């Protein structure tokens, strides 16, 4: 859900930094998610707590994205630039 965001807000080097931040967060999640799932499974004896944690993280991400303000002019302009290339 985060991949379209760097091109919608910043441009140039800022967009590259946004994409790098998304990649870093994805790599960190790829490590922390299974670790947290295993820890909570060992702690509680079932997968319910781990799945609730992962669902909560997805919900928080969806709320953050929903709260962002999108500039319609920039969206239209980026679409026209993409079509020109």
KANORKA-V522715 format. One record per residue. PHI is phi in degrees with one decimal (none if undefined). Layout:
((PHI) (PHI))
This chain:
((none) (-94.1) (-60.8) (-73.2) (-67.6) (-60.5) (-84.1) (-86.6) (-107.9) (-85.6) (-131.2) (64.7) (-65.1) (-65.9) (-65.6) (-63.4) (-66.6) (-65.0) (-65.6) (-63.9) (-64.7) (-64.4) (-61.3) (-63.8) (-64.6) (-64.0) (-65.5) (-64.0) (-66.0) (-64.3) (-88.8) (-71.4) (-61.0) (-64.2) (-62.8) (-65.0) (-61.9) (-65.7) (-61.8) (-69.8) (-66.6) (-66.1) (-71.4) (-103.8) (91.5) (-144.8) (-90.7) (-59.8) (-63.4) (-64.9) (-66.9) (-64.7) (-63.0) (-65.4) (-66.0) (-64.4) (-64.0) (-65.0) (-65.1) (-61.0) (-61.0) (-65.7) (-66.6) (-61.9) (-65.2) (-66.5) (-83.1) (-71.2) (-93.8) (-105.0) (-85.9) (-62.2) (-63.2) (-67.0) (-62.2) (-66.9) (-65.5) (-66.2) (-67.7) (-68.6) (-65.3) (-63.5) (-70.4) (-72.0) (-85.4))
